[in-house]
Amino acid sequence: MKKKSVFIDGSSGTTGLQVVSRLSQRADISLISLPDKEKKLKEKRLQSMQEADLTILCLPDLAAIEAVELVKETDVRIIDASSAHRTAPGWVYGFPELCQQQINKIAKARFVSNPGCYASGFIALSRPLVDSGFISPNLCLIAPAVSGYSGGGKNMIKSIRNGDLPTHFDYGLELDHKHIPEMIMQTGLQSPPLFMPSVGLFEQGMLVRLAIPKSHFSKDVSIKDIFELYQKTYSEHPLIRVCEQEFELMSKNLLTLSADGLAGQDGLEIYCFNNPKTEQFLLISRLDNLGKGAAGACVQNLNIMLGYDQFLGLNWQ
């Protein structure tokens, strides 16, 4: 297959560096780069976008919007890693496991918006529950989550390493996190989730949780029913692994689930727990916020858009 050219606009940011690291090792990809003095010149960036088979935007939201405006009269194909276009008309949502048609939509798309890291974990858990009728679309899901500090970008990384921030803190306390609109749109939910993000003193990794009492389900379901639903949903999607907690955790004499357990990996794991006495369920997705939650997802979408095997160049054991 002929080598494809890729331009990464914003390659010095956290996600951009991770994407460059993955793609620079591939013989099937040629990276287009600009000298430092030209990286902010619109005409040079536009020229690079037009030369490339695909452009990846690793920019702040406003800069990403401006970059898309630059190419509106061209046929440039874009993956946007920012949150600017995740609910925008004309954009395909870049979560290939979303539904049966999603891979084909991504393959044909001109514009693909990379999902948010928290949103990826939340959607992987909640979309099957809504689609199957296990929960009502009107249910307000309770979703506490924790991420590694690299999700906050260069400023947060610097602040954490300098000791300027607490070792673990909640944020988004206005209950209006920027990922919530895509969480609603891509799950079929009608009610915004009660989403409670936090940051821990580890660089990469993430846990997204759904805490659901049995009485909140629309059907009389067991932990086995939920486990089998996830298994069926993701049986043809190797980057999502549905884990049996007894085998994955208790056989290793572990009663904990580490948030950084998939650091450096580009897949996502799902765990299902319950307490039969209290009739409560805890569903957890684990991923790397810079892997399946960012750069890994970018590369997966790039592979699909360029006609490669979608798992090429990804790290997943």
C-alpha positions as semicolon CSV with decimal commas, in nm:
position;residue;x (nm);y (nm);z (nm)
1;M;0,000;0,000;0,000
2;K;0,126;0,346;-0,091
3;K;0,257;0,552;0,199
4;K;0,003;0,810;0,324
5;S;0,095;1,162;0,434
6;V;-0,036;1,312;0,758
7;F;-0,010;1,667;0,889
8;I;-0,049;1,722;1,264
9;D;-0,147;2,081;1,339
10;G;-0,048;2,142;1,700
11;S;0,209;1,865;1,737
12;S;0,375;2,016;2,046
13;G;0,079;1,966;2,282
14;T;0,021;1,663;2,504
15;T;-0,202;1,477;2,259
16;G;-0,003;1,592;1,955
17;L;0,321;1,457;2,097
18;Q;0,158;1,122;2,166
19;V;0,017;1,103;1,813
20;V;0,357;1,191;1,663
21;S;0,520;0,924;1,877
22;R;0,283;0,658;1,744
23;L;0,292;0,762;1,377
24;S;0,663;0,838;1,349
25;Q;0,738;0,469;1,404
26;R;0,525;0,356;1,109
27;A;0,670;0,287;0,764
28;D;0,329;0,338;0,602
29;I;0,293;0,699;0,722
30;S;0,485;1,009;0,616
31;L;0,454;1,300;0,858
32;I;0,446;1,652;0,716
33;S;0,610;1,901;0,950
34;L;0,667;2,275;0,950
35;P;0,967;2,468;1,085
36;D;0,892;2,640;1,416
37;K;0,883;2,983;1,251
38;E;0,606;2,868;1,012
39;K;0,382;2,676;1,250
40;K;0,151;2,974;1,311
41;L;0,142;3,099;0,952
42;K;-0,203;3,032;0,806
43;E;-0,085;3,000;0,448
44;K;0,182;2,744;0,542
45;R;-0,060;2,543;0,753
46;L;-0,322;2,546;0,476
47;Q;-0,060;2,433;0,224
48;S;0,038;2,143;0,452
49;M;-0,326;2,044;0,502
50;Q;-0,383;2,038;0,127
51;E;-0,072;1,830;0,067
52;A;-0,165;1,573;0,330
53;D;-0,397;1,277;0,287
54;L;-0,525;1,356;0,637
55;T;-0,482;1,633;0,893
56;I;-0,508;1,588;1,270
57;L;-0,587;1,899;1,474
58;C;-0,432;1,890;1,822
59;L;-0,525;2,248;1,905
60;P;-0,732;2,442;2,162
61;D;-1,100;2,467;2,068
62;L;-1,094;2,816;1,917
63;A;-0,781;2,742;1,716
64;A;-0,939;2,420;1,587
65;I;-1,247;2,612;1,472
66;E;-1,024;2,861;1,291
67;A;-0,829;2,577;1,127
68;V;-1,148;2,420;0,994
69;E;-1,254;2,759;0,859
70;L;-0,926;2,770;0,663
71;V;-1,016;2,456;0,467
72;K;-1,389;2,506;0,413
73;E;-1,341;2,559;0,035
74;T;-1,113;2,254;-0,003
75;D;-1,148;1,877;0,020
76;V;-0,911;1,846;0,318
77;R;-0,997;1,559;0,555
78;I;-0,964;1,626;0,927
79;I;-0,962;1,453;1,263
80;D;-1,017;1,711;1,537
81;A;-0,881;1,608;1,877
82;S;-1,030;1,915;2,050
83;S;-1,382;1,936;2,193
84;A;-1,486;2,201;1,939
85;H;-1,681;1,977;1,699
86;R;-1,797;1,677;1,904
87;T;-2,162;1,772;1,874
88;A;-2,134;1,984;1,559
89;P;-2,350;1,913;1,251
90;G;-2,160;1,756;0,965
91;W;-1,905;1,587;1,190
92;V;-1,882;1,211;1,250
93;Y;-1,815;1,105;1,608
94;G;-1,488;0,913;1,620
95;F;-1,582;0,628;1,852
96;P;-1,576;0,326;1,618
97;E;-1,742;0,099;1,876
98;L;-2,043;0,330;1,914
99;C;-2,280;0,127;1,694
100;Q;-2,281;-0,112;1,401
101;Q;-2,259;0,161;1,136
102;Q;-1,996;0,381;1,300
103;I;-1,683;0,237;1,141
104;N;-1,832;0,282;0,794
105;K;-1,934;0,640;0,878
106;I;-1,581;0,721;0,994
107;A;-1,428;0,560;0,686
108;K;-1,632;0,781;0,451
109;A;-1,618;1,101;0,655
110;R;-1,439;1,420;0,568
111;F;-1,460;1,552;0,924
112;V;-1,420;1,326;1,230
113;S;-1,427;1,454;1,587
114;N;-1,220;1,256;1,836
115;P;-1,418;1,173;2,154
116;G;-1,337;1,314;2,494
117;C;-1,150;1,080;2,728
118;Y;-1,416;1,073;3,001
119;A;-1,686;1,054;2,736
120;S;-1,528;0,743;2,582
121;G;-1,546;0,558;2,914
122;F;-1,897;0,683;2,988
123;I;-2,037;0,602;2,643
124;A;-1,883;0,254;2,641
125;L;-2,074;0,177;2,961
126;S;-2,404;0,359;2,908
127;R;-2,486;0,331;2,536
128;P;-2,549;-0,048;2,550
129;L;-2,768;-0,004;2,859
130;V;-2,986;0,251;2,677
131;D;-2,996;0,062;2,346
132;S;-3,100;-0,262;2,518
133;G;-3,371;-0,099;2,726
134;F;-3,193;-0,193;3,049
135;I;-3,224;0,171;3,160
136;S;-3,460;0,450;3,060
137;P;-3,317;0,735;2,849
138;N;-3,466;0,965;3,114
139;L;-3,257;0,817;3,394
140;C;-3,001;1,054;3,547
141;L;-2,688;0,841;3,563
142;I;-2,441;0,900;3,846
143;A;-2,088;0,891;3,707
144;P;-1,789;0,959;3,934
145;A;-1,455;0,944;3,754
146;V;-1,084;0,996;3,806
147;S;-0,813;1,079;3,552
148;G;-0,438;1,111;3,546
149;Y;-0,309;1,467;3,554
150;S;-0,183;1,456;3,194
151;G;-0,544;1,510;3,087
152;G;-0,511;1,870;3,201
153;G;-0,238;1,946;2,947
154;K;0,097;2,113;2,992
155;N;-0,014;2,366;3,253
156;M;-0,163;2,106;3,487
157;I;0,134;1,873;3,438
158;K;0,369;2,154;3,537
159;S;0,154;2,255;3,836
160;I;0,130;1,899;3,966
161;R;0,502;1,840;3,932
162;N;0,577;2,169;4,105
163;G;0,349;2,075;4,394
164;D;0,111;2,365;4,324
165;L;-0,201;2,144;4,319
166;P;-0,340;1,889;4,569
167;T;-0,251;1,522;4,520
168;H;-0,616;1,442;4,447
169;F;-0,891;1,691;4,376
170;D;-1,243;1,717;4,237
171;Y;-1,328;1,972;3,971
172;G;-1,617;2,051;3,740
173;L;-1,813;2,136;4,053
174;E;-2,049;2,357;3,854
175;L;-2,182;2,023;3,713
176;D;-2,140;2,150;3,358
177;H;-1,833;1,967;3,231
178;K;-1,754;2,018;2,861
179;H;-1,787;1,643;2,789
180;I;-2,152;1,627;2,902
181;P;-2,309;1,735;2,567
182;E;-2,137;1,452;2,379
183;M;-2,222;1,209;2,660
184;I;-2,589;1,289;2,607
185;M;-2,584;1,299;2,227
186;Q;-2,394;0,973;2,177
187;T;-2,586;0,760;2,430
188;G;-2,947;0,853;2,360
189;L;-2,989;0,984;2,713
190;Q;-3,240;1,263;2,763
191;S;-3,118;1,363;3,108
192;P;-2,767;1,499;3,172
193;P;-2,559;1,259;3,383
194;L;-2,447;1,368;3,727
195;F;-2,083;1,362;3,623
196;M;-1,818;1,404;3,893
197;P;-1,461;1,417;3,754
198;S;-1,145;1,424;3,963
199;V;-0,768;1,420;3,912
200;G;-0,521;1,196;4,092
201;L;-0,146;1,201;4,145
202;F;-0,062;0,973;3,852
203;E;0,024;1,080;3,500
204;Q;-0,186;0,857;3,274
205;G;-0,495;0,645;3,328
206;M;-0,864;0,678;3,401
207;L;-1,161;0,514;3,569
208;V;-1,517;0,610;3,472
209;R;-1,790;0,460;3,689
210;L;-2,167;0,417;3,680
211;A;-2,328;0,360;4,021
212;I;-2,678;0,219;3,965
213;P;-2,920;0,071;4,223
214;K;-3,118;-0,224;4,089
215;S;-3,441;-0,029;4,129
216;H;-3,319;0,220;3,866
217;F;-3,312;-0,042;3,590
218;S;-3,612;-0,070;3,360
219;K;-3,589;-0,450;3,373
220;D;-3,516;-0,712;3,635
221;V;-3,148;-0,760;3,551
222;S;-2,865;-0,952;3,711
223;I;-2,491;-0,890;3,700
224;K;-2,474;-1,180;3,453
225;D;-2,724;-1,005;3,223
226;I;-2,516;-0,686;3,222
227;F;-2,189;-0,871;3,170
228;E;-2,335;-1,066;2,876
229;L;-2,479;-0,747;2,726
230;Y;-2,134;-0,589;2,717
231;Q;-1,979;-0,908;2,584
232;K;-2,230;-0,922;2,298
233;T;-2,200;-0,550;2,223
234;Y;-1,820;-0,549;2,198
235;S;-1,754;-0,903;2,074
236;E;-1,629;-0,772;1,737
237;H;-1,435;-0,478;1,883
238;P;-1,093;-0,597;2,010
239;L;-1,001;-0,262;2,164
240;I;-1,275;-0,305;2,424
241;R;-1,229;-0,596;2,663
242;V;-1,510;-0,705;2,895
243;C;-1,343;-0,851;3,203
244;E;-1,469;-1,110;3,448
245;Q;-1,379;-0,955;3,781
246;E;-1,317;-1,287;3,958
247;F;-1,065;-1,392;3,695
248;E;-0,905;-1,052;3,635
249;L;-0,885;-0,933;3,994
250;M;-0,957;-1,194;4,260
251;S;-0,737;-1,461;4,099
252;K;-0,454;-1,214;4,146
253;N;-0,556;-1,160;4,511
254;L;-0,660;-0,807;4,426
255;L;-0,971;-0,635;4,554
256;T;-0,877;-0,304;4,399
257;L;-0,878;-0,160;4,048
258;S;-0,592;0,075;3,968
259;A;-0,676;0,385;3,767
260;D;-0,338;0,374;3,591
261;G;-0,357;0,004;3,509
262;L;-0,380;0,070;3,133
263;A;-0,124;0,351;3,112
264;G;0,046;0,330;2,774
265;Q;-0,230;0,109;2,631
266;D;-0,476;0,202;2,354
267;G;-0,769;-0,015;2,459
268;L;-1,049;0,003;2,715
269;E;-1,161;-0,246;2,979
270;I;-1,508;-0,288;3,129
271;Y;-1,570;-0,433;3,476
272;C;-1,906;-0,522;3,633
273;F;-1,953;-0,547;4,011
274;N;-2,256;-0,583;4,236
275;N;-2,369;-0,646;4,591
276;P;-2,666;-0,887;4,587
277;K;-2,761;-0,794;4,944
278;T;-2,795;-0,422;4,879
279;E;-2,897;-0,472;4,513
280;Q;-2,645;-0,219;4,389
281;F;-2,435;-0,230;4,072
282;L;-2,101;-0,066;3,997
283;L;-1,990;-0,060;3,633
284;I;-1,640;0,064;3,555
285;S;-1,452;0,145;3,238
286;R;-1,074;0,172;3,256
287;L;-0,861;0,336;2,990
288;D;-0,558;0,557;2,937
289;N;-0,674;0,916;2,904
290;L;-0,397;0,968;2,645
291;G;-0,454;0,629;2,479
292;K;-0,809;0,525;2,392
293;G;-0,903;0,860;2,545
294;A;-0,697;1,071;2,303
295;A;-0,397;0,978;2,084
296;G;-0,483;0,610;2,053
297;A;-0,832;0,702;1,938
298;C;-0,684;0,948;1,686
299;V;-0,467;0,675;1,536
300;Q;-0,757;0,429;1,529
301;N;-0,971;0,682;1,342
302;L;-0,683;0,769;1,109
303;N;-0,640;0,402;1,021
304;I;-1,010;0,370;0,937
305;M;-1,018;0,689;0,729
306;L;-0,707;0,595;0,532
307;G;-0,815;0,237;0,468
308;Y;-0,569;0,065;0,699
309;D;-0,646;-0,204;0,954
310;Q;-0,797;0,002;1,237
311;F;-0,568;-0,158;1,497
312;L;-0,240;-0,092;1,314
313;G;0,021;0,084;1,525
314;L;-0,179;0,063;1,846
315;N;-0,052;-0,078;2,176
316;W;-0,299;-0,329;2,318
317;Q;-0,222;-0,662;2,478
